[in-house]
Amino acid sequence: ESWAPSQFGADDRTGMMNLITPEMVLKAVKLIKTGKSATLGKVYQSDAPFFGSRGFKLTIPGLPTGGPFGSHKLVYNDEMVTTEMGQVGTQFDGPGHIGVITPKGDFFYNGRILKEDGTTYGLKKLGVEAIGEKGYVCRGVLLDAAALHGTERLAIPKGGDKSDPGNISDEDIEAMVKAQGIEPIGEGDCVFLHNGHGNLWHPTEWDTYDAEEKAKRVAEFNSGAPGFGMSACKYLVERRIALTGADTWPTEAVPGENVNDPFECHVQMQTRAGIWNIENLDLTKLVDEKVYEFLFVWAPLKIKGGTGSPGNPMALY
């Protein structure tokens, strides 16, 4: 089955964000009704939950780093950060993040083969800087799966079961759209899922927990997550959305309905369709105020050759 070239041509580097037109942006701006805004990024810190062996370490060398200068004795501080830059905390999965092994080599979006496109010092064609040149200004849609199921937090799915409440289906999406009284999901939309699992790493309470409580929450947070199942992912691809995101680390359900194919939504949406993804979002303010449609504004950092990006997206409503 041919996954390349993409519908946007053999040279395309940005995927479905190509669908966001000036007309769509002008329409999305009209979603600002109150003049309020919410930042959707979480705090980057060393004791936050991380996938696998990833981590985040910040140091301020010298303290102060430099100076003094002049008769007023100016000093300054710098920070040095050691981390997987685009894949910790609130993180954006770019075109060079997810691929699959094929007989021709490691295959990424639009037919890029890693041994041809990648070097130890960055990707040539699929670096996240291409997304950063455009950025996202779109209709943001919040789907509240926790509210749909009458709970504050959906349980981690057991895996292998399409009917598990933690495995959000296409029917669940339509039920949320109807219950929330919003327009159907359509082309160029940026769609975000709240299921409450992200509150294990609560944006305002995290630093009030002791080390033992944090370790317990990190273990549970990383052990899996409710999220979009395959029918939901196919539904979103068919509606030609531009972006997905969630309050969890994978956005999709983990373990999924097919335990032998982990992160299948990542493959189908990113590698195949060019729909990128933001993980570990703080959606609490939007949920508390029942804001289900908003203007979403954000651009990843222009990291030359990078696989992803940190960031602090904005919702204006």
N, C-alpha and C positions, 0 to 999 in steps of 0.2 A: 504494500500500500504506500502510495507516495504522499509524504508530508511536506515536500518541498518541490518547487518554490512555493512560497506562500501566496495568498491572494493579492498581496501588495507588491509582488515582484521579487526576483531573485536577490536583489540588493537590499531588501528591507531589513532593518535592524530593530524596529520598534513595535511591530505587531499591531494588536487591535487598538492601541491608542491612536492609530491613524484615523479611526472613525470619528474622533471628537472634532466636530466642525465649529467654526465661529458661531453659526446659528444655534448649535446646541449649547454653547457657552452662554450666549445671550439669554437663552431660555432658562438655563440653570441659575443665572444670577437672580431671576425673579423669585427663586425659592427663599431669598433672604427677606424675611417678614418682620423680624424683631430687632435686627441689628446686632444680635448676640453672636458669639463665636466660642468654639471649644477647641483646644489643642488635643490631639489624639495620640500623641507619643508618650511612652513611659520613660522613667528616669534610667539613664545608663549608669550602672553601678556594679561593683565587683561581686556582690552577693546576690544579684538577681538570678533567676533561673536561666540556664543556657542548655542548648541541645548538645548532647555528646560531650566532647572535651573542649568545646569552645569556652572562651572566658573574656573578661574585661578587666584591665588593670590600668589605673591612672596614677601617675606620680607627678609631683611638682619638684623638679630638680633645683637644689640650691635653697629654696624657700627664704629669701627671694631668689629668683633665677638669675637676675642681673641687676647691675647698678652698684653703688649709687652714681648718679650723673648730676653734674652741675652743683651750684651753690645750694639749691633746694633739695639736693640729695634724693633724686627720683630713683625708685626701684621698680622692678616689674616681676611678674610671675608668668611662666609658661607651663604647659602641661605636656607630658609625654604619655601617650596612650598605646597600649599593646593589646590588640584584639583582632578578631576576624571581622574586619571593618563593616562589611555589609551584611553580616549574618548573625548578629546578636541583638537582643532587645527588640525594640520596634524596628523591623527590618523589611527591606524591599527585595524581593526576588527578581533579579533582572534576567535578560535573555541568555546570559552565560551561566546561569546557576544550575539548571536541571537539564540533564541529557540522558540518553539511553545508549547502551552498547549495541552496535550492529556489526555485521561482517565488514563494513567499510571503515569502522572506527566508532569513536564516541560521538554520537549524533546529537546536535543541539538545534535550537530554533532555526528554521529556514535552511536546513541542510548543512549547517556549519559542522565540520568535522574537527574535533578538538586538537588532534595532532597537527592540523593545518592552520587552525585559527588561534590556538593558544600557545603561550610561552610561560615560563616560570614567572615572568614579570608582568603578566596581564594578557587579556584577550585582545585580538586585533579587530574583529568585526562586531563582537557581541558585548563589548564593554558597556557598563551602565551609563556612561557619559552620553550615549545617544538618546537615552530616555530623558536624561537631565536637560538636554537641549530643548525638549518640547514641554515636559511637565504635564501634570494633570489639572485641568479645570473642567469639572464635570458635575452632572447631577449625582449626588451621593444618596444612596438608598441604604437605610439600616433595617435589617431583618432581625427581629427579636425572637429567637427560638426559645429562650427561657420562658418568656411570657406566653408563647404559644402552648407550651406544655405545663403552664401554671407552676413554675418553680423558679428559684433564684439561680440555680446552677444545674445544668444538665449533667448527668453522669457520663463517665467515659464509656463508650460502647464496648461490648464484649468482643466484637469482631465476627465477621462471617454471617451477619444477620442484617438484611436490608430493612427490617421492620424495627430495629432498635431505635428508641427515641433519640439517641445520640448520633444517629446516622441520618442527617437532614436530607429529605427527599425533594424531588421536584414538586410533589403535592404539598409538602410542608411550605415550600416557597410561595406557592399560590395561596395557601391558607393564610400566611403571614401578610402578604400583600393585601388580601381582602380584609383581614381583621384590623390592619393598621390604616385602612382607608386611603391608600396611596395609588398612584398611577402604576400600571404594569411595568415591569422591568423591560428595558428596551436597549436598542443600539447605542453604544457609547456611554452607558451608565457605569458608575463605579459602585459596586455592591459589597456591603459589609455585614458580617454575621456576628450577633451577640448571643452567646449561650451561657455566660456566667462563669465558665471555667477560668477565664482570665482573672477573676477576682481572687483566686488563690494567691496571685501576685498582685495585691490590691495597690493601686497607684498612690493612695494617701495613707494607707495603714502599714505598709511594708516595714518602714523604719521603726514602728512601735513593737514589732515582734522580736523576741530574743533569738539567739542563734539556733536553739533546738527547734523552735516553732518554724523558723525560716527553712531549716533543713527538711522538716516534715512536709512543708508546703512545696518546696522545690521538687522533692521526690514525687509527690502526687501530680504536680503540674506537668512534669516531664514524662510521666508514665503513659500518657495517651491524651486524647482530647475528643470531645464531641465536635462535629463539624459537617461540612457538606459531604454527602455521599455521591456515588457515581451518577445517579439519575439527576441530582441537583447540578452537578458539574456539566453534564451534557445539556441540561436545560439552559444554563447560563451561556454556554458556547453557542447554542442555537440562536439565542437572543443577541449575540454579538456584543456582549458587554466589553468594557475596556479594562476593568480592574476588579480584583477580589481582595478581600481583607477580613480579618476577624480579631477577636480578643484572645486568641490562642496562638500557639507557636506553629501549627501546621495549616490552619484554616480549614482543611478537610478533616474528616473523621479518621482517627487513629486509635485502635486498629480499625481498618475499613471492612467493607463487606466481603472483600476478597483478600484474605490474610496472606496469600502467596504473592500478591502484587501491591506492596506497600507504596503509599504516596502516588497512587494511580492518577488521582486528580491533578497532581503537579505535572505529571507527564502529559496528560491529555489537554490541559489548559495552557501550560507554558510551552513545553517543547513542541507540541503539535499546533496549537491554536494561536499562540502569541498573546495570551492574556496573563499579565503579570500579577503579582500578589504582594500584599503587605501583611505581616504577621505581628502579633503582640500589640495590638492597638488598645488604647484606653477609650472605651465607648461608654463609660459610666455616666458622664454628664448628659449625653444624648439620650441614653436609656431613661435616666431619671426624669428628664423633661419631655419624654415621649416625642423626640424629634426624629422622624423617620425619613424625611427628605431634606436635603440641604445642599448648599454649594460646597463641593469638595475641592480644595486647592493644595497642591503639593508638587514638588519636583525633587527627585533624588539628587544627591551630590554628583557633580561631574567628575567621577573617579575614573580616570583613564584606564580602561581594561578591567575594571572591577566587575565582580559578579553580582553585587547588590549595593545597598546603601542604607545607612541609618537615616533617621529623619523625624520630624515632628509635624505631621500633617495638620491641616486646619479644616474645621467645619464651620461654615457661616450660615446662619439661619434667622 
